[in-house]
Amino acid sequence: MTCENLLEKLNGLHRAEVLPLVGLLVELADRILERPDNASLRKVESNQGTGRTLLQSEAGLFALEAMGFEKVGVGQFLRQDADLTKLSRVKEILVKFQKSESNQENPFRLLLEPCAEIDQQCNPPIRPIVLPPVTFHHTQHFFARIERIFHQCLRYESPELLARARQLVPVIELELAAQSRFRVLQKQSKLNQVELPVSIQEMLILELLRWFKEDFFTWVDSPLCENCQGESTFSHMATDPNLNAYTKRVEMHRCSQCHHLSPFPRYEDLNILLETRRGRCGEWANVFTLFCYCMGWDARIVFDETDHVWTEVYSIGQKRWLHCDACENICDQPEIYECGWNKKVSYVLAYSVDEVQDVTWRYSCQHKEAMTRRKYCSEEALIQVLMDLSRRRQECRSAHRRRYLIKRLALELADMLTERKPGDSQGQGRQSGGIAWRLARGEIEGNFSWNIDPIVFKNNVAVLKYCAAEDEYRLFNGPTLERTVKVWAKGCYHIDHVFRKEEKDWKMVYLARTENAPNGRVSWLFTFPPKSPKQLATVTVLINGALYETGNIQVLLSSDDLTENIPIGAKGHLTERFRGRNELKLEATLSGGKGDAAWQHAQLFRQALSSCESPFIITFTFY
C-alpha cells in the first residue's frame, strides 16, 4: 500500500466529499500524536459520527489501513505498540493534499471578495462568491443559459462555503432523528415481512428536508412593507443600479396600505442566502443543494423550464438519484409535477459540479407528449452540448472518478428509458419503490396496538390522553400513570399521508395531511383480552380539531361490522354500542380545503405549543 494509492483513492472523490473526509483523518491523527498513551483515541467505531463517516468510505478505510489501523469487529483499532511513523507520514500527505485542493492554482477554486453593503449588517462579514473566469462557447440562448448555470455549480465546491454550511446544519440532531426513524423502519419492515432497501443516508435526507423547511428557510411571496409592515404585492422590477449591486434581479413590491415600495432582492449568491434564509423555489433549491454537498453527498440542482427548481441527491444504497423538493418537504416523488400539479413538462435539466444531464424523462409519465413541447433545439444538438460541457468539466477529474461517472450515467439513462406510470404520483399516493420505502417516507406506518387488560385497571376505568404540544401519549390507571409513548406516530396503528406540523410563527401545533395529498388518514387500535373476566362496557371519545374554508375531519369508531361517527370538538362522545367487543379501531380522515394551503384547512389536535392540555382523550370502562 503506497502513498500514491492513497492519493488515487482521494482523487476519485469529488471535493465536496473528500475535503471533510481528509479533515476528519487529519484531526484523528493529531489527537493520537498529541496523546499517544490514550487508548480510547485509537478506536474508530461505526456507532460514532466520525467513525461511521470514515468506515463507510473506501478511501477512509484505505487511509486508516495506511496509518496502521487494524480491523477489530465492526471497527478499526491502532495497537498501542504500533509504529506512529506511518501515522505521521500519512498525516503529512493528507495535509499537503488539503493545501493543494485549496491553492490558487486549482482552476475550480472559488475566490471570496467582500460585500460592503451586507458587511455593514453582519458580523462576521458576508462575502459574495466570485466564480473563476470562464470562456463561454455557446451563443444560442438556450445553450448559453445551460452553460451559465453549469458554471455557477462550481460554487458548491468552495471549501469556505462548505465549511460555513456545515456549521449551520445540526448534524448530530439530524443523525439521532435519522437513527430513531431507521430503527422504527426496521421494526415495521419485520412486521410487514418486507426487505429494507434503504440505508441511514435516506433517513438523513428525510430529516434534512424536514429541518430545512420547518426550521431554517422561509418562503416569501411578497415581503412585508418595510415602512408599515403591511401586506404588499409585486409592482415591477427595479432598475436602480444601487439596488442591483449584488443581484441582477430585485423585485419592487407596493404596500396595499401606505403604497410604499419595498425591494425584494432575488439573491443567487449562497453566502448571502445563508444569512437572509428566505426566497422562493430558486433560493430554496440553491441552499438545500449546498447543504447536501456539505453532508458529503453527490447532489444536483434541477431546473424545470416551466418555472420550478428542486434538488436531486444520489442514493448510494439504491444506486439512483432521489428527487428532493425542499419547498414541499417531499422525497422521491418525481411524478408530482406532471400528475399532481398538471405541469406540461418539456425540458428538465440537472446540474452538478461534475455534469449536466437531461432528466426530463424521470419527471414525465407521457414521453411522447413531452417531446412535442421540446422546440428550443434539435435533440441531437442538445445531447451534443450536454456531452461537451460534461466532458470539459471532467477533464480535471481523476481517471477513477471519470469511470465512475460514466458507469453511473449509463445506469441512469437505462432507468429513464421506461415510462413511469401516473399512479406513482404523490397526488394519488405513491405505489412504487416497495412497502419499506413508503414506510421510510412516512406514507404508511406499521402496526401498533394499545393492549389494555381490564384486570389491571383500578375502578374499571382506563384513560388514554395525547398532548400534541408535548407529543406524548399517557395511559392512566386511575390517578396512576401506567404507560407513556413519546412521538405521535409510535402510538398509531396506521398512518397515511399525515404528519405533525409545528408553526413556529404562530406557536401552534397539530396533525395535518401532507401537502398535495387529497386525503390523510390516521388510526389507533385498541385490543382487550377475549377471555378476561372483565369486558368492555362503554367508550368515551373526546377529539378536538380546527377547520378552515371547506376542510373536513371525519372520525369513525369501529369494530368488525359495527361503526359509529364521532363528532369533532364535543365535550366527549359516550357510546355503549361496543359493549363486550375485544378490538376497537378509531380512524380520522382529513380532507377538503381550498387552494395551495388546502392541506392546512383540516387540523387535528390543534393547540398552542405552550399548552399541556390533551386534545385527544379516550376513556374505557369495564364491567
Secondary structure, 3 states (H helix, E strand, C coil): CCHHHHHHHHHCCCHHHHHHHHHHHHHHHHHHHHCCCCHHHHEECCCCHHHHHHHCCHHHHHHHHHHCCEEECCEEECCCCCCHHHHHHHHHHHHHHHHHHHCCCCCCCCEECCCHHHHCCCCCCCCCEECCCCCCCCCCHHHHHHHHHHHHHHHHHCHHHHHHHHHHCCHHHHHHHHHHHHHHHHHHHHHHCCCCCCCHHHHHHHHHHHHHHHHHCEECCCCCCCCCCCCEEEEEECCCCCCCCCCCCEEEEEECCCCCEEEEECCCCHHHHHHHCEECHHHHHHHHHHHHHHCCCCEEEEEECCCEEEEEEEECCCCEEEEEECCCCEECCCCHHHHHCCCCCCCEEEECCCCEEECHHHCCCCHHHHHHCCCCCCHHHHHHHHHHHHHHHHCCCCHHHHHHHHHHHHHHHHHHCCCCCHHHCHHHCCCCCHHHHHHHCCCCCCCCEEECCHHHCHHHEEEEEEECCCCEEEEEECCEEEEEEECHHHHCCEEECEEEEEECCCCEEEEEECCCCCEEEEEEEEECCCCCCCCEEEEEEEECEEECCCCEEEEEEEECCEEEEECCCCCCEEECCCCCCCEEEEEEEEECCCCCCHHHHEEEEEEECCCCCCCEEEEEEEC
